[in-house]
Amino acid sequence: MSTSSARKSRPEDTSVSAAPAARGRVIFVGTGPGDPDLLTLGAIAALGEANAVILDSESQREILDHPAIRLADGAEVAILGLSEAGKPLPPSARAKTVLKHAGAGARVVRLVSGDPFLDAAVSDEAAACVRGGVDFEVVPGVSSLTAVPEYAGVALNHAGGVHFVSATEGRFAKTAAAEWTGVATLVVSTRVSMINDFVEVATAVGRQPSEPALVTLHGGSTEQISIATTLGRIAAEVKAVPSEPGELIHLTLGAAVENRESLSWYETKPLFGWRVLVPRTKDQAASMTARLRTYGAHSDEVPTISVEPPRSPLQMDKAVRGLVEGRYEWVAFTSVNAVRAVREKFEQYGLDARAFSGLKVAAVGEATSAALKAWGIEPDLVPSGEQSAAGLAAEWPPYDEVLDPINRVFLPRADIATETLSAALTELGWEVEDVTAYRTVRAAPPAAPVREAIKTGKFDAVVFTSSSTVRNLVGIAGKPHASTIIACIGPATAKTCEEHGLRVDVIASKPSAVELADALAGFAADRRDALVANGDPVTKPSQRRSSRRRS
């Protein structure tokens, strides 16, 4: 048999080659020194595509709470933490955790403080990825070596020559430190546990113990602490401040430190270091807490209500079917919770935002409008004035038999909502189907330390966004201390505070969460200026507690 005939007689190979296994990928993402607003667009994009996110410590979770970040569904968040001895894990242990997640074909984001290669010294982890057959990439971040001094008010361009040192492992070498003697300003990023070694080496190579120094802990965060001292006093000053041995610390030594008082912009923000109680869930409070952070405040969210489905689903089921069948001309959403309740009901039916095609949609305010846009729905009506049910009713068009083919409005709302909007629309000629989309019940009391902080004045301020948040907070946690600044979103909420024996210090000019944050910051700025004018130290309300409790 010829070769050609032999080939023809072989059965045809119909097997299909197996697809190659998915390869994992590690992205080392720099987050900057501590302020989540310093995240780059590249960092936000990488986090949005991650299957797993690995953090250095629990404190980095605040970064994931930033409004710009949307983690993928099912994304796992892991924390490296410290060794059993309370020290940072060695590179080999960190790399082992990274490779464990990437080995299953996952896209892993490894979040690191500052800039990955400059500040975080993750080059050993990256090398381990290469040895393990895992691809990696780097998203550079704002380096803490330049950012933290600027957050502390140090102008490095006036430093007369700057030398940067990043040393987070081991000890300082005198041979390498010899070059410290010829520069006017030295900026060092290290760990608390290495402070004594730094001072010893710096003085050994010729830096004077009397030289001006600035010690900064928690740089770039709302908990930032800057201590003006001298090289010889650094160790004693750090020892006096609560800190962990593995905690990062920044030292600025030399000429540039002398002018920082006049340039201190971050620690002089009106709400810097204030602990503000926000009686809302994290999701509901996002816009407010983001705004408060821009003024230097740290927010603690304490939910005062719990949102639950209606006791019977029949009314909502009927309304959703009517919406799909063209029963309504308008749908009016009065809260983010109403949007969420309708969206969840849609998903039960396998529906999406396309079911709103041909309908007119109204939203009571900016937060509700944003929730609709996130669902893919552009509201037709959002009040330009007062962001409330009354404000929406004031701008709602009257029913017109010629222009409006249908006269019904679907109004999904809470079981305890007022009749303001429904009554106003009825007067305008509309037939309103008022449907209970969700129930609000009082939330469980917060943890004991939070309740104690509320009662003893450890919060500098509390911001109330509705009368129900006042009643519920007092009910589950007690009245805020007399020293705590009370800020209210509007007159009705302020009245409820007064009914509960609370002195109201701030009322927002417009009923908006962002306006409320602005109003509190304005109050704090006036208070700060008055203290400075009187020659008094600028303290927080929690530092000047009255012995008198609120009645």
N, C-alpha and C positions, 0 to 999 in steps of 0.2 A: 504494500500500500504506500502510495506516495505521501510525502509530508503534507501536501495541500489537502489531500483527501482525508488524511488523519485529523487535520485541524477541523475539517467540516463535520466529521463524525462525532466530535466531542460535544457533549451537551452544553448549551449556552449557560454561562455563569450569571445567575440572576441575583446573587447575594448583594446586599447594600452595606457599604462601609459604615461602621458605627461612627456617630458624631463625636468629635473630641470632647472630653469632659471640660466643663466650664472652669476657667482659671480664675483664681482669686486675685484681688488687686487691693493694695493698701495705699491710701492717700493720707500723707502726713499734712495736717491742716493747722497752720498757725492762727491763733485766735487773738493775738495782741496781749497786752499785759493784764487785762481784767475787765475792761469796759466792753460789754457785748456790742456796742455800736461801732467798734473798730473792726468788726468782721468784714472781710472783703467779699465781693460778689462771687469770687471763686470759691470761698469757704461756704457760702450759703448754698451754691449749686451742688457742691460735693456732698454736703449734709443731706440735701433733698434726694440724692440718688443712693444713699448708703443703705446697705443691708444690716450693718452693725456699726456702732459708734463706740469707741473706746476712750474713756476719760482718764486723766491723771488722778483726779480726786472728786469727791462729792460736790465741792464748791463749783465745779465747772458746769453743773446742771443748769445753773442760771443762764448760761449761754444758750442752751437748748430751748429756754423759755422765751427767747427773743421773738417778737412778732413776725420778723422776716423769715424765720426758719420753719419749714414744714417737713418733718421727718416722714419717710415713706411708711405706709402701713406695715406693721410687723417688724420694723427696724428694732434690733436689740441694742440696748445701752448697757455697757459693762464698765466697771471702774477698776483701775489697777490697784489703787490704794497703796499702803505701806507694808513693809516687811513685818515679821513678828517682833522685831526689835524696834519698830516704830520709825524706821528709816526708809527713804525712797528705794523702790525695787532696783536691783542692778539691771543693766541693759539686757542681759541674757534672759532674765525672768520676764521683762516687759516684752521682749521679742517673742517669747514662747506664747504669751497670750495673744499677741497680734497674729502670729502664724496659725494658731488654733482656729481663729475665726476665718481667716482667709483661706485655709486649707480646704474648706468645703465649697469653694467657688464663690464665696461672698465678696461683695465690694465693701471694704472696711475703711472707715474714716478714723484715723488716730488723731484726736484733738490734743494739741500741745500749746502751752502758754508761749506768748511772744512769737518768735520766728523759729520754725522747726530746726534748722541747722545752726543758727546763730545762738539762740537762747536755750533751746530745749535739749541740745546734744543728743538727738535721736539718730545720728548717723550710724551708730552701732545697730540700732533696730532695723534701719534701712538695709545695712549690709547683711543682716540675718535673713531678711526677705529674699535677697538675691540668692543666698546660699540655699534657701528653702524652695527656690524655683517660683517665687511669687513676685509679680511685677509691682513696682511702687512708683509713686509720683509725689511731688511736693507742691503744696499751695502756700507760698510765703505769707507771713503775717507781719504786722507792725512789731518791730523789735521793742522789747521792754527796756533795752539799754538806752534808747532815745526817748521812748514814750513816757516812762515813769518819771524821769527828771522833769519833763515838761508838765506832766500832771502835778508835780510838786512845785511848779513855778520857777524852775531853773532854766535860764536861757543859755543853752550850750554854745550859741554863736558868740557869746561874750565871755567864753571860758578861757581864752588865751591859750588854746591848744588842749585837746581832749584825747584821753586814752581810754578805750573800753575794754573791760575784762568780764568774761562770762565763765564762771567756775562753779559748777554745781556738784562735782564729784571729787573725792579725795582731799588733798591739801594744796596750799599755795606753795609754789616753788620759788625760792629766793633768786635762783638764776634767772628765771623768766621775769621776776618782779623788778629786776635791776632797772628796767626801762621806765618804771613808774617815777623815778626821781626827776626826769627831765620835762615833765608835763605839768601845766598849771592845774588842770582838773582831771580827776580820775573818777570814772563811773564803773561801778562793780555790781554785777548780778551774782548772788551766791545764795547759800542757805544759812539759816540761823545757826546751825551746828558748827559752821565754819568761821564764825565771826572772830573768835579769839585768835585763830590761826591767821586770819587776814590782818588784824591789828599788829600782831607780832611781826609778820613779814613786812608790812608797810613801814613800821618804825625801824626795822633792821636795815632796810634799803635807803633810809634817809628822810622819810616823811616825818614831819614834826608832830608830836602829840597834841600841840596847841592848834594845829591846822583846823580851819572850819570844816565841818562835816554835816551831811544831812542823811538821816536814816529814814527809809520809806518802806513800810510794810503794807501789804494788800494793795499795791500800786495800781491805779486805774480803776479801782472798785469804789463803791459807796462807803466802804469801811476803811479807806486809805488813812494811814497814820504817818505823818511826817514829823520827825524830831530833829530840830537844829541843835547840834552839839559840837564836839571836837573829836579828833581821831582818838585821843586818849580816853574819851568817855563813851565811845561807841558801845563797848561790851556791856557796861553798866546800864546804859539806856535801854538796850535791847532786852536785857534781863528783866527790867521793870515792866515790860509790856507782855501780856499773855501771848504766847506763840508756841509753835511746834518746832522741834529740831529740824525737820525736813522742809520747813516752810521757806519759800523764796523771799529774799530780802534785797533791797537795792540801796547802795551807798554812793553818795556823791561827795567827793572830797576835793577841796581846793577853792580857787578864786570864784568860780561861778555861783557858789552857795551864798555868797555875801549879799547878792541882790535879790534873792528869791522872795523876800517879804513883799516887795512892791509889785511882784509879778505873780503872786499866788492867786490863780484864777479858779482852780478846781475846788480847793478846800474852803473857798469863800462863797461858793454857791449858796443861795438862800436856804436851801433845805439840806445842805451837806451834812451827812451823818445822821439825819433825822430818821427815826424808825416810825413809819406811818402804817397804821392799821387800816386795811381796806376790807370792809365786810361784804365781800363778793367772792365768787369762785375765780380761779386763775383765768379761765377763758373770758369771763365777763369783765374782768378787771384789766385786761391786756392793754387797752389804749391808755387807761389812767396810770397804770404802773410804769408804762414806757415814758409817759410825760413826767411823772414824778422823778424818775431816774435822771432825766435831763437836768433837773434842779439839784441833784445830788442825794436824793432820798432813797432809802431802802424800804420796800413795801412788803408787808406780811398780809397775805390774803387769808381771810377767815370766812368761809361760807356761812351765811346765816339762814339760808333757805335751801331746801332740797327739791328738785324738780322731778315729779313723778307723772306717769301717764294718767289720763282721766279714769275714773272708776269704771266707766263703761265705754268701750271703743265704738259703739254703734253710731253715735252722732258724728264723730270724725270720719268713720268709714263712709257714711252717707254723703258728707260734704266733699270728700275727695272724689267719689264717683260723680257727684254733680259737677265738680270742677272739670273733670275730663269730658263730660257729656255736654259742656257748654251752658251750664245753668247760670253762671255768674258773668257779670261785666267787670267787676273789680275784685281783687283780693287785697286786704289791708293787714299788714304785719305790724304789730305794735311792740315787738321785742325780739331779741335774738333767740330766746327760748321758743317763741312761736314759730320762727323759721325752722329751728331744729326739729320741733315736733312734727310739722308738716313734711319736712324732708324725710324723717324717719318713716312716716306713714307711707310716703311715696315709694320708698325703697322696699317696704313690705309688699307693695303691689307690683314691684318691678318697673316703676315709672321713674322718669327723670325730669329735668327742668323743661324739656320740650313740651310737656303737657301744659305749660303756661302760655303757649303760643296763642295769640289772639286776645289774651286777657290783659287788663291793665292792673299794674301792681303798685301798691303804695307802701312806704316804709316810714315809721314814725321818727326816725332819727339816723344819725351817721352810723352808729354801731349796727343797727338793724339793716341798713342799706348795705354795709360791708358784708354782712352775713349772706344776703341775697346775691351779691355780686360773686362771692366765693362759690355759690351754687350755680353760677352761670346766668343769673337773672338780673337784668338792668331795671331798677325801679322807674316807673313813670312819674311818680310823685313823691318827693321828700320835702318836708316843710323847710322853707328858707329862713323862717324866723324861729319861734320857740320849738325846740325839739321835744315835743310831747304830744299826747293824744289831742289836747286842745289846739296845739299848733297845727297839727295835721288837719283837723276839722276846719280850722279857719281858712285853709287853702284848698279844701276839697270842692270840686265843681258841683253845682246843683244838677239834679237829674233833668235831662232834656229828652222829651218823647221823640223828637226828630233825630237827634244825634246819637242817642243811646238806645241800641236795640233791646237791651236787657236792663232791668232796674235793680238787680240783686247784687249785694256785696257779701263776700265771704269774709268773716272776721274771726280768725282763730286767735284765742287769747287764754289767759290764765283764769282759773276758777274764781280768783279773788279780785280780778280787774274791775275798775270802775266802769260805769255806763256812759262816760263822757263822750267817747267817739260814736258809739252806737246811737245815742240820743241825737247828737248833732247831725249825723247822716240821715236819720229818719226825718228830721226837720227839713233837710234839703231834698226830700222826695225819694230817697233810696229805701229799698227793702233790705234790711240787714239781717243776715243769718249769723247770729252770735253763737259761736261754737267753742266749747271748752276743749282746748287742745292739750292742756297740761294742768296739773295741780301743783301748787306750791305749799310745802309743809316746812315747819321749822326744822332746821338742821340740828344734828347732834352737837352737844357742847364741844368747843375746841379742847385741846390737850390742857392739862393742869398748868403747865408753865405759861401758856398763853393767857389763860384766865387770870393767873396771878399777875402777869405783866400788865394786863388791862386795868386791874383794880389798884395796883400799886404805882402807876404812873411811869412805867418803863417805856411806854409808847409816847412819842412826842406829839402825835396828832392822830386823829381818826377822821376819815372822810365818809360821810353818809350820802348815798345816792338815792334814797327813797325813805319814806316813813316806815315801810316794813323792815328795812335794814336796821333802823333805830330800835324798833320794838323787839325784833328778834335777837339783836346783839345783847340788849339789856336782859332779855329773857334767858339766853343760853350762857352768858358770860359775866353778867353784872354791868354796873355803870362804869364808864371810864373815870379815872382819877381826876381830881379838880385841876391838876397841872396840865392835863392833856388838852391840846388845842382841838376844838370841835369845828369841823368844816362841813357845810351842807350844800347840796346841789340847788336848793331853791327854798322859797319861803314856807311851803307846806312841810317840807322835811324839817326845817328849823323850828317850826311850831311844835312838831312832834317831839323834838329834842327837849324843848322847854317844858312840855307837858311831863317829861320824864326827869325833870330836875337838872338838865344839862345846860350849861352856859354856852351859847353859840358865839364863836369868834369870827367865823368866815362864812359868807354866803356867796355863791357864784353869781356872776352877773347874768349868765345864761344857763339854762338847765342842761349842761353838757358835762360829761366826765372830764374831758380835757380842760374845759373852762374852770372846773372845780379845782383841778391840779394847779392851774395858773393862778387862781385866786389864793390858794394856800401859799404858793411861792411868793406872791406879792405881799401877803401878810407877814411872812417870815423875813422878807427883805426889809420891810419897814421896821420890824422888831429889831433886826440886826443893826440897822442904821441908828436907831434910837439908843441902843446899848453903847455903840461906838461913840456917839455924840456925848453921852453921859460919862464916858471914860470907864465904862464897865466892861468886863470880859464878855465875849460873845459865847454864850452858853446855849445849850438846847433846853427846851421846856422840861425834859425829863431830868435835867441837872439842877432845876430850881423848883423842886416840888414844894407845894404848900402843905402844911400840916393838916389843913382842913380838907375833908373828903366832900365830894358832891353830895348834896342832900337827896 
